[in-house]
Amino acid sequence: MATTAAPYGLRPVNLIGGRPFAGSTRQIKIASGYAANIFNGDVVQVHTDGTITKVTNVGTNADAFPAGTVGVFVGCAYTDAVSGLRTQNYWPSGAVASDAVAYVVDDPDTLFMIQADASIAQAGLHSNYGVNQTAGSTATGVSGISLDVATGATTATIAFKVVDFVESTTSTAGDAYTDVLVKFNPSSHAYTAGLGVA
């Protein structure tokens, strides 16, 4: 997989210190009619009205996630007026439902697996990177976000820190599209940044 560009967003793996990820999520409302797709693995924020919206920062701008960035979207539930569908892998733009809630992995200590848009060598361990906001798939509901290698730096405000490489028979450090484990940097997550939503 790491020799082919196949971004899949952010997938929760475990927590800092090797603690297991138990699948815990927080339910946060989605405004009826919210007009953007939110895919499984997208970064989301709490809007000023208290509902979830997708974070759309791109490239070097992703080093300054907005206040209220609270974690990663992993699905939603709502009653669709046509199909009656109650749960879904992604939020379809413009869906109308008064009971819509997002499932968000909001623990700032969560480690996420993500594919980089280029090679990251071993020396990239503990470097900070932003993300690319490539569109996800409405067929699978999976995010298209990838780690933006061009943003790599030591700057504390950049969104994510690489904490490990995904080592397997199909992935290793330095692959063409390196799979890595990342965590939110403190300044990029609402629970650790301190800045509130106005």
N, C-alpha and C positions, 0 to 999 in steps of 0.2 A: 504494500500500500504506500510506503514512503518513497517509492520511486515514481509514483504517478500522482499528479495533482488531483486530489479528490477531497476537498475540504468538507468537513462535517460539523463545523461549529465547535462548541465546548461541551465535552462529555464529563460529568462528574465521575471521579475514580475513587478517591479516598480523601482523608484529611491529613493535615500536617502531623508529623510524628508517626505516621503509619496507621493511625486510627481508621477503622473501616467507615465508608460512606454507607449509612443505613437507609438511604433513600428519602430522608426527611426533606420536605418542602414546605413553603409557606404559601397559603392561598391569598392572592391579592386581586381585587376586582379589575376587570377590563371594561372600559366604557363601551356601551352598546353603540355599534356603528364605527368603532375605532378604525380608521382608514389606512392601515398598514398591515402587511403580513408579519406575524411574529413566528419564527420557526424554532423548532426544538434545537436548542444550542445557541440561541441568540442572547446577547446581553440586554437586560431590561432595566428600566428605572421607574421610580414612583414619580408620577407627574404631580404638578401643583394641586390637581383636583383629587389626589389620593388614589388614582388608578394607574395601572401598568401601561407603559409605552416602550417601544423598542428604542434602544440607544443606537444612533445612526452615525456616530463619529467615524471617520475614515482616515486611514494612513496616519500621518504625523499628528492629525487632530485627535486621534484616539488616545493620546497621552494625557488628555484632560477630560476624562469622562464627566458628564454633568452631575451636579448634586442630585442625590436620590438614586444613583446607580446601585441596585440592590442585589444583583446576582444574575443567574442564568435561567431562562425560560425552558421548561421541559414538558410543556403540554398545557392543556386547558380543559375546562368543562363548561358547557352551556347548553341550553335547550334551543335547538334550531327550529324555527317556525315551520319549515318545510319537512325536514327529515326526522325531527325529534331527537337527533343525535345529542348525546349528553357529554361525551368526552372526545377529545381530538388531540392529535400530535402537534398541531400548529393552529394559530389563530388566523383565519382567512380575512383579508382586508374587507372592512365594511360589514362584517357579520352583525346582525341585529339580534340581541338577546339581553334581556334585563338582568339575567342571573349569571353572567359570564365571570369566571374566575381563572386566573393564571396560576399554574404550579411553578414556583420559583425556588431554585436552590440558592438560598440566601446566606448560608454560613460562610463568612469571610475566610475561614481556614480550609475550605474545600479546595482540593487539587483537581484540575480539569485537564483532560487530554485534548490536544488541538494539533492540527497539521499546519506547519509553516508553509509559506508560499515560495520558499527556496531552502537552500541548505543551511543548517545551523551546526557548526562543528562543536566539538567538546568544549572549546574555549568560550562558547556562548552560554555555558551554564551560569546561572544567576544574572544574566543580562536581562534588561527590561525591553519589552516590545509592545507595540500597539497592534491593532487588528485591521484586516481588510473586510469591508462589508459587502461581499459578493452575495447576490440574491440566493435564497434557499430554493428548495424544490416543493412545489405544491402537490406533486405526485406522492412524495414520501414524507413531507413535512419537516425534512431535515435542513438545518442551517447551512449556509455556504460560507460562513465566517472562517477566515484563516489568520494565522499569525503573520504580521507584516515584518519580514526580516529587515527591510530597509530602515525601520524605525529603531533598530537595536541601539541601546545606549545605556548609560548608568543613571540617567536622570530619574529621580525618585517619583516624579509625577506620571511617568509612563504607566500604562494600564496594568500590564502583567509582568511577572518575573518567572523565568524558566527555572524550575527546581529539579528537573530530571529529564532524562531521555526515555522514550519508550523503546525498550530493547526486546526484539523478538526475531523470528525467522524472516519477517518481512519489513523490519524497521530497525534502524540503528542511528546513532549520532553521525551526522555528516551526509545522510541520504539526500537525494535531490529535493525531496519535500519532507523534511524531518518532522516526525511525530514527537511531541514533547509534552511534559506535564508542566502546567503553569498555575499560579495562584494570583488573585487580585493583590496589587500593591495597596497599602493602607490608604493612600490618597485617592484611590479609584473606587472605593467601596463605601457606601453610605454609613455602614455600621462602624467604620474605623476612621473615616475622614473627618467626622465631627460637623461638617457644614450641613445645615438643614435645608429643606426644600422651602423656598419662599412662597 
